[in-house]
Amino acid sequence: MAKTEQGNGFDMRGSTEKLTDKERDPEVNGNVIPGENQTDKYGFTGGPQQYSGESAEDIPPEVLRQREAKWLEMLNSWDKWMAKKHKKVKERCQKGIPPSLRGRAWLYLTGGKVKREQNHGKFEELDLQPGDPQWVDIIERDLHRQFPFHEMFAARQGHGQQDLFRVLKAYTLYRPEEGYCQAQGPIAAVLLMHMPAEDAFWVLVQICEKYLPGYYSTGLEAIQLDGEILYALLRRVSVVAHRHLQKQKLEPNLYMTEWFMCVFSRTLPWASVLRVWDMFLCEGVKILFRVGLVLLKCTLGSQEKLKACQGFYETMERLRAIQPQYMQESFLAHEVIELPVSEKDIEKEHHAQLKRWKETHGDLHCKSPPRMHGAKAIMAAEPPSRQDLKQRPTIIVESPLAPKTGGEQAENVKESRKTKEENQTKAVTPPRETVNPYPAPREPSPLLNQMTIQGSKESLSSAEHDTYL
């Protein structure tokens, strides 16, 4: 039978009933009638994640084009940017990765690209294996619970559910000692919304092994330990909130388990989810702590706010339904960036809580590797080769931001003179910009349309990428 944990207020391993009821109804899947519900720009036809203008930041199209150009430049020289200009990479992740390049950026930030190149053919090998019947059965029963209001996962046995099954099954074969944890489902589903199954698998591996080691292992000790760390850090951030939770005897694992294990994908509006993921995959687990602390402080951080949640039950209800203004994308991102909680703070508290854990519970049963605090730490621990980082097919883009050589400048002067002479008699009407700040992922951006793509047999992988961008 599947491994389960009891007595700690939650049960994620092998369970199909313990996540919140937000997306539980199995009848939802396969019954979304095309045309009946409008699909938002993220692919949702309804549910708590569906887009609303108040929850997201409005970015002008010209700003988005500039950001795309900058990100393409970074991705083409990723090792140099990470080595010499990591601060700039971090700032650009904090602003939000352009939707058209988010999948590729996540693949590079996590080291999933390097992992894939170093294990060429491994995913295909795992994909062809039947899998452990114990885990296969549980994964199949969980498929319909992952974002049933998203167009990719709405249909039973549709391509989204099939890819989700492939990724989760492959992970149980890749790490049979861990198997499957239900909270991995939303993680894999978010990744599949942005990249092909093979890439999603390797990014999932990196999240489970580098960013959140031990989170999905038997016993869930790592998440319980982080709950204590969050509670201790809250004393520094908001004494009022900390004192209230202490008075109500509200254990951290009752409210933060789903937050952290699902990386807030089942808690926040979708624009905020993506913004948090951009920062989390760049800077590491400190972003999850900061988001949790901001939500706790905003919800319980003053005597006025506590008037609405005097008891245990009322407090839990407040934390299960955070008020929308605290989850709004620009507000939340600003608060998270400004909150002074660093990797050193987390590691210091980790050692203190680990010592306390050993005194009360003994040694940890699951020996997880030390976690890496973000993309820079992962790259430093496992330096990639240029070949591992090479994009296939290579993207060649003439960025308006890139400096030109002397030869290129001379050639451009000649071309501009010739063009000027040809166009003197022509009146050119400037195209009108569309108002939509985020082009739908299935609509290629004007900048990406100008790319020159090189490659032959390798192009299948890129074509898949572009489908998900």
C-alpha positions in Angstrom: 0.0 0.0 0.0 1.0 3.6 -0.4 2.9 5.3 2.4 0.9 7.7 4.5 1.6 9.8 7.5 -0.8 10.1 10.4 -1.1 12.2 13.5 0.4 15.4 12.1 -2.7 17.0 10.8 -2.0 16.3 7.1 -1.6 13.5 4.7 -0.1 14.0 1.3 1.8 10.8 0.4 -0.3 8.3 -1.6 -3.6 10.1 -0.6 -6.2 11.2 -3.0 -8.4 13.0 -0.6 -6.4 15.4 1.5 -5.7 18.5 -0.6 -8.3 21.3 -0.3 -11.7 21.1 -2.1 -10.9 23.8 -4.5 -10.4 21.4 -7.4 -11.7 18.1 -6.1 -14.9 17.4 -8.2 -14.0 14.7 -10.7 -17.1 15.5 -12.8 -15.5 18.8 -13.8 -13.0 17.1 -16.1 -14.2 16.4 -19.6 -17.4 18.4 -19.1 -16.1 21.9 -20.0 -18.2 22.7 -23.1 -16.1 24.7 -25.7 -17.5 28.2 -26.1 -19.6 28.1 -23.0 -16.8 29.4 -20.7 -14.4 32.1 -21.8 -10.8 31.0 -21.6 -8.5 33.6 -20.0 -5.0 34.4 -21.2 -3.5 31.7 -18.9 -5.8 28.9 -20.2 -8.3 28.8 -17.4 -12.0 28.6 -18.1 -13.0 29.0 -14.4 -12.0 28.1 -10.9 -10.1 30.1 -8.3 -7.1 30.6 -10.6 -9.1 32.3 -13.4 -7.7 35.7 -14.3 -9.2 39.0 -13.1 -7.9 42.4 -14.0 -7.6 43.4 -10.4 -5.2 40.5 -9.5 -2.6 41.1 -12.2 -0.1 43.8 -13.2 -0.6 45.6 -16.5 2.5 45.7 -18.6 2.5 47.7 -21.9 3.4 45.7 -25.0 6.5 47.7 -25.8 7.9 47.0 -22.4 7.2 43.3 -22.9 9.1 43.4 -26.2 12.1 45.0 -24.5 12.1 42.4 -21.8 11.9 39.6 -24.3 15.0 41.0 -26.1 16.9 41.2 -22.8 15.9 37.6 -21.9 16.9 36.3 -25.3 20.3 37.9 -24.9 20.8 36.4 -21.5 19.7 32.9 -22.6 22.2 33.0 -25.4 25.1 33.6 -23.0 23.6 32.1 -19.8 26.8 31.0 -18.1 28.4 34.5 -18.5 25.3 36.2 -17.2 25.1 33.9 -14.2 28.8 34.3 -13.4 29.2 38.0 -13.8 25.7 39.6 -13.8 23.7 37.4 -11.5 22.2 40.4 -9.7 20.8 41.6 -13.0 19.3 38.2 -13.7 17.7 38.3 -10.2 16.2 41.7 -10.8 14.7 40.6 -14.1 13.2 37.6 -12.5 11.7 39.8 -9.8 10.1 42.0 -12.5 8.6 38.9 -14.0 9.8 36.7 -16.9 8.1 37.4 -20.2 5.3 34.8 -20.8 6.7 33.8 -24.2 10.1 32.8 -22.6 9.1 31.6 -19.2 9.4 27.9 -19.9 12.9 28.2 -21.3 14.0 30.5 -18.5 12.7 28.1 -15.9 14.6 25.3 -17.6 17.8 27.3 -17.4 17.4 28.7 -13.9 16.8 25.3 -12.3 19.6 23.6 -14.1 17.1 21.3 -15.8 18.6 22.0 -19.2 22.0 20.8 -18.0 20.5 17.8 -16.3 18.6 16.9 -19.5 21.7 17.1 -21.7 23.8 15.1 -19.2 21.1 12.4 -19.1 20.3 12.2 -22.8 17.6 9.6 -23.5 16.9 8.9 -19.8 13.4 10.3 -19.8 12.5 8.2 -22.9 13.9 5.1 -21.2 11.7 5.8 -18.1 8.7 6.7 -20.2 8.7 3.3 -21.9 8.7 1.4 -18.6 5.4 0.3 -17.1 6.0 1.7 -13.6 5.2 0.4 -10.2 1.5 -0.6 -10.1 1.2 0.8 -6.6 2.2 4.3 -7.7 0.6 4.1 -11.2 -2.8 3.5 -9.6 -2.6 6.4 -7.2 -1.2 8.8 -9.9 -4.1 7.9 -12.3 -6.6 8.6 -9.6 -5.1 12.0 -8.9 -4.8 13.2 -12.5 -8.3 14.8 -12.7 -7.6 16.9 -9.5 -4.8 19.0 -11.1 -6.3 22.3 -12.4 -9.5 20.8 -13.9 -10.5 24.3 -15.1 -7.4 24.6 -17.2 -7.9 23.9 -20.9 -4.8 21.6 -20.9 -6.1 19.3 -18.1 -9.9 19.6 -18.6 -10.4 16.5 -20.7 -10.0 13.1 -19.2 -7.2 11.3 -20.9 -6.4 14.4 -22.9 -2.9 15.3 -23.8 -2.4 17.3 -20.6 -3.4 14.5 -18.3 -1.4 12.0 -20.4 1.8 14.1 -20.1 1.2 14.7 -16.4 1.0 10.9 -15.9 4.2 10.4 -17.9 6.1 12.9 -15.8 4.9 11.7 -12.4 5.4 8.0 -13.3 8.9 8.7 -14.6 9.8 10.3 -11.3 8.7 7.3 -9.3 11.0 5.2 -11.5 13.8 7.7 -11.2 13.5 8.0 -7.4 11.9 4.7 -6.4 12.9 5.3 -2.7 10.7 8.4 -2.8 7.9 7.3 -5.0 5.0 9.7 -5.5 3.6 12.4 -3.3 0.3 14.0 -4.1 1.7 17.6 -3.8 4.0 16.8 -6.8 1.0 16.8 -9.0 0.4 20.6 -9.0 4.1 21.2 -9.4 4.3 19.0 -12.5 1.1 20.5 -13.9 2.4 24.1 -13.7 5.6 23.0 -15.5 3.7 21.3 -18.2 1.7 24.5 -18.9 5.1 26.0 -20.0 7.2 23.2 -21.4 7.2 19.7 -23.0 7.1 16.6 -20.8 10.8 15.8 -20.9 11.8 19.3 -19.8 9.0 19.3 -17.1 10.4 16.1 -15.7 13.9 17.4 -15.3 12.7 20.7 -13.8 10.6 18.6 -11.3 13.7 16.6 -10.5 15.6 19.8 -9.7 12.9 21.2 -7.6 12.6 18.0 -5.6 16.3 17.4 -5.2 17.8 20.9 -5.1 15.2 23.5 -4.1 13.0 21.4 -1.7 14.9 18.3 -0.8 13.0 15.9 1.5 9.7 17.7 1.0 8.1 14.8 -0.8 9.8 11.9 1.0 8.3 9.5 3.5 7.6 11.2 6.8 7.5 14.7 5.4 10.0 15.7 8.0 11.5 18.5 5.9 8.2 20.4 5.5 7.5 20.1 9.2 10.9 21.4 10.0 10.4 24.4 7.6 7.0 25.0 9.3 8.9 25.5 12.6 11.4 27.8 10.8 8.5 29.9 9.4 6.9 30.2 12.8 10.2 31.3 14.4 10.9 33.9 11.6 7.3 35.2 12.1 8.3 36.4 15.6 10.7 38.8 13.9 8.3 39.9 11.2 5.1 40.3 13.2 5.0 39.8 16.9 1.2 40.3 16.9 0.6 37.5 14.3 3.1 35.2 16.1 1.4 35.7 19.5 -2.0 35.1 18.1 -1.0 31.8 16.5 0.7 30.8 19.7 -2.4 31.7 21.7 -4.7 29.6 19.4 -2.2 26.7 19.4 -2.3 26.7 15.7 0.5 24.5 14.4 2.4 25.7 11.3 1.7 22.5 9.4 -2.0 23.2 9.4 -1.7 26.3 7.2 1.7 26.2 5.5 2.0 22.6 4.2 0.0 23.2 1.0 1.5 26.6 0.6 5.1 25.4 0.5 4.7 21.9 -1.0 2.6 23.2 -3.9 4.7 26.4 -4.2 1.5 28.5 -3.7 0.1 27.2 -7.0 -3.2 26.3 -5.2 -3.4 29.4 -3.1 -2.6 32.6 -5.1 -4.2 34.2 -8.3 -2.4 32.9 -11.3 -0.5 36.1 -12.1 0.9 36.0 -8.6 1.7 32.3 -8.8 3.8 32.9 -11.9 5.6 35.9 -10.4 6.4 33.9 -7.2 7.7 31.0 -9.3 9.9 33.3 -11.3 11.5 34.5 -8.1 11.5 31.1 -6.4 13.4 29.4 -9.2 15.9 32.1 -9.3 16.5 32.8 -5.5 15.4 29.5 -3.9 13.3 28.6 -0.9 13.7 32.0 0.9 11.0 33.3 -1.5 8.5 30.7 -0.1 9.3 31.8 3.4 8.9 35.5 2.4 5.5 34.9 0.7 4.3 32.9 3.7 5.4 35.6 6.1 3.8 38.4 4.1 0.5 36.6 4.0 0.6 35.9 7.7 1.6 39.5 8.6 -1.1 41.0 6.3 -3.8 38.6 7.6 -3.0 38.6 11.3 -0.6 41.4 11.8 -2.7 43.9 13.8 -5.2 44.0 16.6 -7.8 45.4 14.2 -7.4 42.4 11.8 -7.6 39.9 14.7 -11.1 41.1 15.6 -12.5 39.0 12.7 -10.7 35.8 13.8 -10.8 35.5 17.6 -10.8 31.7 17.7 -9.0 28.7 16.3 -11.6 28.0 13.6 -12.0 31.6 12.5 -8.2 31.9 12.2 -7.9 28.8 10.0 -10.7 30.1 7.8 -8.9 33.4 7.3 -5.7 31.6 6.3 -7.5 29.3 3.9 -9.1 32.3 2.2 -6.6 35.1 2.2 -8.1 38.4 1.2 -7.6 39.3 -2.5 -5.8 42.6 -1.9 -2.9 40.8 -0.1 -2.5 38.4 -3.0 -2.5 41.0 -5.8 0.5 40.5 -8.0 2.3 43.9 -7.8 1.5 44.3 -4.0 2.7 40.8 -3.1 5.8 41.0 -5.3 6.8 44.3 -3.8 6.3 43.0 -0.2 8.2 39.8 -0.9 11.2 41.7 -2.4 11.3 44.2 0.4 11.0 41.7 3.3 14.5 41.4 4.9 14.7 37.6 5.2 17.9 36.1 3.7 19.4 32.7 3.1 21.6 33.2 6.2 18.6 33.9 8.3 16.9 30.7 7.1 20.0 28.6 7.5 20.7 29.9 11.0 17.1 29.2 12.1 17.3 25.8 10.3 20.2 24.7 12.5 18.4 25.9 15.6 15.2 24.1 14.8 17.2 20.9 13.7 18.9 20.9 17.1 15.5 21.2 18.8 14.0 18.5 16.6 16.7 16.0 17.5 16.1 16.8 21.2 12.4 16.0 20.9 12.1 13.6 18.0 15.6 12.1 17.6 17.5 12.0 14.3 15.7 12.7 11.0 14.7 9.4 9.3 15.1 10.9 5.8 18.6 11.9 5.0 18.1 14.6 2.3 20.9 16.4 0.5 21.4 20.1 1.6 19.1 22.4 -0.3 20.5 24.9 -2.8 19.4 28.5 -2.4 18.5 29.2 -6.0 20.0 29.2 -9.5 23.4 30.6 -8.7 24.1 28.0 -6.0 23.0 25.2 -8.3 25.3 26.3 -11.1 28.2 26.8 -8.7 27.7 23.3 -7.3 27.5 21.7 -10.7 29.3 23.9 -13.3 27.8 23.2 -16.7 29.8 23.0 -20.0 29.0 25.4 -22.9 27.7 22.4 -24.8 25.1 21.6 -22.0 23.8 25.2 -22.2 23.7 25.3 -26.0 20.2 26.0 -27.2 18.8 23.6 -29.8 18.0 25.0 -32.3 20.1 28.1 -31.6 18.1 31.3 -31.3 19.7 34.1 -33.3 18.1 37.4 -32.6 19.2 40.9 -33.5 18.5 42.6 -30.2 18.0 46.4 -30.4 19.9 46.5 -27.1 23.0 44.7 -28.3 26.0 46.9 -29.4 27.0 46.6 -33.1 30.5 46.1 -34.4 32.2 48.6 -36.8 31.6 46.4 -39.8 27.9 45.9 -38.9 27.5 49.7 -38.4 29.0 50.5 -41.8 26.8 47.9 -43.5 23.7 49.3 -41.7 24.5 52.8 -42.9 24.7 51.6 -46.5 21.4 49.7 -46.2 19.7 52.6 -44.5 20.7 55.1 -47.3 19.4 52.7 -49.9 16.2 52.1 -48.0 15.7 55.8 -47.4 16.0 56.5 -51.2 13.5 53.7 -52.0 11.0 54.9 -49.4 11.0 58.6 -50.0 7.9 58.4 -52.2 6.1 56.0 -49.8 3.9 57.1 -46.9 4.1 54.5 -44.1 1.3 54.4 -41.6 2.6 53.1 -38.2 0.7 49.9 -37.1 -1.6 50.3 -34.2 -0.6 48.5 -31.0 -3.0 46.0 -29.5 -4.2 46.7 -26.0 -3.6 43.2 -24.7 -0.5 43.5 -22.4 0.0 39.7 -22.4 -0.3 38.0 -25.8 -1.8 34.5 -25.3 0.9 31.9 -25.2 -0.3 30.3 -28.4 0.2 33.6 -30.3 3.9 34.1 -31.1 5.1 37.6 -30.1 6.3 40.0 -32.8 9.8 39.7 -31.5 9.9 36.0 -31.7 8.5 36.1 -35.2 11.8 37.8 -36.3 14.0 34.9 -35.1 16.1 32.8 -37.4 15.8 29.2 -36.3 18.5 26.8 -37.3 18.4 23.0 -36.9 17.0 20.0 -38.6 16.2 16.8 -36.6 16.7 18.7 -33.4 13.8 21.0 -34.3 11.1 18.8 -32.9 12.1 19.7 -29.4 12.0 23.4 -30.2 8.7 23.1 -31.9 7.3 21.5 -28.7 8.9 24.4 -26.8 7.2 27.0 -28.9 3.8 25.2 -28.5 4.1 25.7 -24.7 5.7 29.2 -24.8 
